[in-house]
Amino acid sequence: MPDWYVYMVRCRDGSLYTGIATDVERRFAEHQDNRGAKYLRGRGPLALVFKQRIGHRGQALKVEQNIKRLPRHAKERLIQTGTGLKELFADSKP
């Protein structure tokens, strides 16, 4: 089974998109080609600003949801320093 990753993409307007994938580089290329998430279409240029290996798909989905619930400043801190990542994993235990 492939490892799953959680990732964040920054849009031209500064908004952040969070997703999961087994191949983040391929998925990011799809986003840049306006394929994939509708939210990102027309919001380029895009920048991949965060990527973290999670493990299995179920846990990646839970971590993704935990990140989406974070306030903006906590997401920015996670991107810059990784601070808070441990807590996201703790909250995602099955």
C-alpha atoms as an extended CHARMM CRD file, in Angstrom:
* protein
*
        94  EXT
         1         1  MET       CA              0.0000000000        0.0000000000        0.0000000000  PROA      1               0.0000000000
         2         2  PRO       CA              1.3630000000        3.4320000000       -0.9030000000  PROA      2               0.0000000000
         3         3  ASP       CA              1.9610000000        6.0970000000        1.7030000000  PROA      3               0.0000000000
         4         4  TRP       CA             -0.4840000000        8.9900000000        1.7790000000  PROA      4               0.0000000000
         5         5  TYR       CA              0.5100000000       12.6220000000        2.2030000000  PROA      5               0.0000000000
         6         6  VAL       CA             -1.3270000000       15.7230000000        3.2840000000  PROA      6               0.0000000000
         7         7  TYR       CA             -0.4130000000       18.9060000000        1.4140000000  PROA      7               0.0000000000
         8         8  MET       CA             -1.3020000000       22.5890000000        1.2180000000  PROA      8               0.0000000000
         9         9  VAL       CA             -1.3460000000       24.8230000000       -1.8350000000  PROA      9               0.0000000000
        10        10  ARG       CA             -1.2870000000       28.6260000000       -1.6950000000  PROA      10              0.0000000000
        11        11  CYS       CA             -3.3520000000       30.3980000000       -4.3610000000  PROA      11              0.0000000000
        12        12  ARG       CA             -2.6660000000       33.7590000000       -6.0020000000  PROA      12              0.0000000000
        13        13  ASP       CA             -5.1740000000       35.3980000000       -3.6310000000  PROA      13              0.0000000000
        14        14  GLY       CA             -3.3490000000       33.9490000000       -0.6010000000  PROA      14              0.0000000000
        15        15  SER       CA             -6.0010000000       31.3680000000        0.2280000000  PROA      15              0.0000000000
        16        16  LEU       CA             -4.8760000000       27.8880000000        1.2310000000  PROA      16              0.0000000000
        17        17  TYR       CA             -6.1570000000       24.5920000000       -0.1560000000  PROA      17              0.0000000000
        18        18  THR       CA             -5.5600000000       21.3610000000        1.7760000000  PROA      18              0.0000000000
        19        19  GLY       CA             -5.6620000000       17.9140000000        0.2000000000  PROA      19              0.0000000000
        20        20  ILE       CA             -4.2970000000       14.3840000000        0.3460000000  PROA      20              0.0000000000
        21        21  ALA       CA             -2.5430000000       12.2800000000       -2.2890000000  PROA      21              0.0000000000
        22        22  THR       CA             -0.1450000000        9.3840000000       -2.7270000000  PROA      22              0.0000000000
        23        23  ASP       CA              1.9080000000       11.3650000000       -5.2590000000  PROA      23              0.0000000000
        24        24  VAL       CA              1.8460000000       15.0250000000       -4.2900000000  PROA      24              0.0000000000
        25        25  GLU       CA              3.9760000000       16.2120000000       -7.2130000000  PROA      25              0.0000000000
        26        26  ARG       CA              1.6420000000       14.5590000000       -9.7440000000  PROA      26              0.0000000000
        27        27  ARG       CA             -1.4260000000       15.9140000000       -7.9570000000  PROA      27              0.0000000000
        28        28  PHE       CA              0.0530000000       19.4230000000       -7.7900000000  PROA      28              0.0000000000
        29        29  ALA       CA              0.7850000000       19.2510000000      -11.5430000000  PROA      29              0.0000000000
        30        30  GLU       CA             -2.8850000000       18.3470000000      -12.0950000000  PROA      30              0.0000000000
        31        31  HSD       CA             -3.9380000000       21.3610000000      -10.0290000000  PROA      31              0.0000000000
        32        32  GLN       CA             -1.6560000000       23.6130000000      -12.0720000000  PROA      32              0.0000000000
        33        33  ASP       CA             -3.2350000000       22.2750000000      -15.2890000000  PROA      33              0.0000000000
        34        34  ASN       CA             -6.7030000000       23.1940000000      -13.9260000000  PROA      34              0.0000000000
        35        35  ARG       CA             -7.5970000000       19.5380000000      -13.4000000000  PROA      35              0.0000000000
        36        36  GLY       CA             -8.6180000000       18.1530000000      -10.0450000000  PROA      36              0.0000000000
        37        37  ALA       CA            -10.0960000000       20.3620000000       -7.3480000000  PROA      37              0.0000000000
        38        38  LYS       CA            -12.5620000000       22.9040000000       -8.7170000000  PROA      38              0.0000000000
        39        39  TYR       CA            -11.6010000000       25.3340000000       -5.9400000000  PROA      39              0.0000000000
        40        40  LEU       CA             -8.1430000000       25.8000000000       -7.4760000000  PROA      40              0.0000000000
        41        41  ARG       CA             -9.2820000000       26.3810000000      -11.0600000000  PROA      41              0.0000000000
        42        42  GLY       CA             -8.4320000000       29.8960000000      -12.1630000000  PROA      42              0.0000000000
        43        43  ARG       CA             -6.6840000000       30.7200000000       -8.8710000000  PROA      43              0.0000000000
        44        44  GLY       CA             -3.1150000000       30.3660000000      -10.1720000000  PROA      44              0.0000000000
        45        45  PRO       CA             -0.3020000000       30.7730000000       -9.9760000000  PROA      45              0.0000000000
        46        46  LEU       CA             -0.2540000000       28.0880000000       -7.3010000000  PROA      46              0.0000000000
        47        47  ALA       CA              2.5230000000       27.2420000000       -4.8650000000  PROA      47              0.0000000000
        48        48  LEU       CA              2.9640000000       23.9630000000       -3.0150000000  PROA      48              0.0000000000
        49        49  VAL       CA              3.7620000000       25.2170000000        0.4990000000  PROA      49              0.0000000000
        50        50  PHE       CA              3.4250000000       22.1390000000        2.7160000000  PROA      50              0.0000000000
        51        51  LYS       CA              3.7520000000       18.3660000000        2.3510000000  PROA      51              0.0000000000
        52        52  GLN       CA              3.8700000000       15.7240000000        5.0870000000  PROA      52              0.0000000000
        53        53  ARG       CA              3.8350000000       11.9340000000        4.8430000000  PROA      53              0.0000000000
        54        54  ILE       CA              1.0100000000       10.5630000000        6.9660000000  PROA      54              0.0000000000
        55        55  GLY       CA              0.7740000000        6.8330000000        6.3240000000  PROA      55              0.0000000000
        56        56  HSD       CA             -2.5200000000        5.1430000000        5.5470000000  PROA      56              0.0000000000
        57        57  ARG       CA             -5.4230000000        6.8210000000        3.7640000000  PROA      57              0.0000000000
        58        58  GLY       CA             -7.8030000000        6.8840000000        6.7210000000  PROA      58              0.0000000000
        59        59  GLN       CA             -5.3480000000        8.7250000000        8.9110000000  PROA      59              0.0000000000
        60        60  ALA       CA             -4.5020000000       11.1400000000        6.0740000000  PROA      60              0.0000000000
        61        61  LEU       CA             -8.2010000000       12.0040000000        5.7240000000  PROA      61              0.0000000000
        62        62  LYS       CA             -8.4510000000       12.7030000000        9.4460000000  PROA      62              0.0000000000
        63        63  VAL       CA             -5.3260000000       14.8870000000        9.4750000000  PROA      63              0.0000000000
        64        64  GLU       CA             -6.6470000000       16.7520000000        6.4130000000  PROA      64              0.0000000000
        65        65  GLN       CA             -9.9130000000       17.4970000000        8.2240000000  PROA      65              0.0000000000
        66        66  ASN       CA             -8.0090000000       18.6090000000       11.3270000000  PROA      66              0.0000000000
        67        67  ILE       CA             -5.9460000000       21.0340000000        9.2420000000  PROA      67              0.0000000000
        68        68  LYS       CA             -9.0540000000       22.4020000000        7.5310000000  PROA      68              0.0000000000
        69        69  ARG       CA            -10.5160000000       23.2010000000       10.9600000000  PROA      69              0.0000000000
        70        70  LEU       CA             -7.4650000000       25.2390000000       12.0080000000  PROA      70              0.0000000000
        71        71  PRO       CA             -7.6120000000       29.0260000000       12.0180000000  PROA      71              0.0000000000
        72        72  ARG       CA             -5.5170000000       30.7720000000        9.3670000000  PROA      72              0.0000000000
        73        73  HSD       CA             -2.6870000000       31.7210000000       11.7590000000  PROA      73              0.0000000000
        74        74  ALA       CA             -2.2890000000       28.0950000000       12.8710000000  PROA      74              0.0000000000
        75        75  LYS       CA             -2.0850000000       26.9200000000        9.2380000000  PROA      75              0.0000000000
        76        76  GLU       CA              0.5700000000       29.5510000000        8.5260000000  PROA      76              0.0000000000
        77        77  ARG       CA              2.5330000000       28.4600000000       11.6050000000  PROA      77              0.0000000000
        78        78  LEU       CA              2.2870000000       24.8380000000       10.4740000000  PROA      78              0.0000000000
        79        79  ILE       CA              3.6190000000       25.7990000000        7.0300000000  PROA      79              0.0000000000
        80        80  GLN       CA              6.4890000000       27.8910000000        8.4040000000  PROA      80              0.0000000000
        81        81  THR       CA              7.6420000000       25.8020000000       11.3680000000  PROA      81              0.0000000000
        82        82  GLY       CA              5.7010000000       22.5470000000       11.5040000000  PROA      82              0.0000000000
        83        83  THR       CA              4.4140000000       23.6320000000       14.9130000000  PROA      83              0.0000000000
        84        84  GLY       CA              1.1890000000       21.8390000000       15.7620000000  PROA      84              0.0000000000
        85        85  LEU       CA              1.7250000000       18.8610000000       13.4780000000  PROA      85              0.0000000000
        86        86  LYS       CA              2.1040000000       16.4460000000       16.3780000000  PROA      86              0.0000000000
        87        87  GLU       CA             -1.2890000000       17.4930000000       17.7490000000  PROA      87              0.0000000000
        88        88  LEU       CA             -2.9300000000       16.9270000000       14.3570000000  PROA      88              0.0000000000
        89        89  PHE       CA             -1.6840000000       13.3570000000       14.4110000000  PROA      89              0.0000000000
        90        90  ALA       CA             -2.8110000000       12.8520000000       18.0030000000  PROA      90              0.0000000000
        91        91  ASP       CA             -6.3140000000       14.0220000000       17.0940000000  PROA      91              0.0000000000
        92        92  SER       CA             -6.4300000000       11.6280000000       14.1420000000  PROA      92              0.0000000000
        93        93  LYS       CA             -5.9050000000        8.3360000000       15.9520000000  PROA      93              0.0000000000
        94        94  PRO       CA             -8.5690000000        5.7880000000       14.9780000000  PROA      94              0.0000000000
